[in-house]
Amino acid sequence: MHERGAGGRRRRDDPGWHDGAHAACRGIHEGGRRNDGPRRRPVSVLLADTRYWIFDLDNTLYPAEAGITRQSGLRMRHFLKDRLAISDDAEAQTLQRRYFRDYGLTLVGLIRHHGVDVQDYFDHVYDLDLSAIAPSPDLAAALAVLPGRRMVFTNSPTEHAERVLDRLDCRAQIDAIFSIRDAEFQAKPAPEAYRRLIQMHAVTPEQAVMFEDIPRNLRPASDLGMRTAWIRGDMPKHLMDGLTERDFDFVVDDLVGFLARTVAEQDWGAHT
């Protein structure tokens, strides 16, 4: 995809790359690695110099099975029908999906084309029942010992991120939340959102890793020099954006397990 630059990191089209980095980590399942033979390396070797841990929020810090995205989608369609006087569910869903596809966030399309009141949208769409999100002491423990800064990078408002982190009981382990307001409504995957994050929080991309469930949102991070970790799930083709598993540094089925394994391999917990 591109030359990684600092640290002598190989290009993904280098034949030797697959033998090293990718072979060591694309087989991650439930936080572990396949035994790929004598050339395998602990995934933590590739993260040893990481000092910026950037996490998407919904369907990344907690499992998609919690159904929060489905719940917000229903509230979003209700908002479209009510505020834009749309009577048909299918029409509202089509508009919602089109704006999400084109702008990375339905709200951005509503602002540009309909001048909706942002706070009215937030108040309606994010009035969510988060009871399906359970506290995650294992996640909190892993986050607590990661070296450097831990950030949430979300297309949602800060208030929603704080509520989710409170449900996970992980708010104290997150150093910063970069929300859609902070991005000045440049939603992921707009490259400007990533540049604003880097500037606001003085992130060194070559020392950063980004975790995200939507594959297309990882492309700009990779282009800027960050390592990328896809939280694997069933994705529509347009959200894959032509990407495959080989385009990510890590493919992760269980974030908590992955972080716990990384912490254990680096023995970071011994220094807390």
Buried (B, 14 or more C-beta within 10 A) or exposed (E): EEEBEEEEBBEBEEEEBBBBBBBBBBBBBEBBBEEBEEEBBBBBBBBEBBBBBBBBBBBBBBBBEBBBEEBBBEBBBBBBBEBBEBEEEEBBBEBBBEBBBEBBBBBBBBBEEEEBEBEEBBEBBBEBEBEBBEEBEEBBBBBBBBBBBBBBBBBBBBBBBBBBBEBBBBBEBBBBBBBBEBBEBBBBBBBEBBBBBBEEBEBBBBBBBBBBBBBBBBBBBBBBBBBBBBBBBEBEEEBBBEBEEEBBBBBBBBBBBBBBBBBBBBEBBEEE
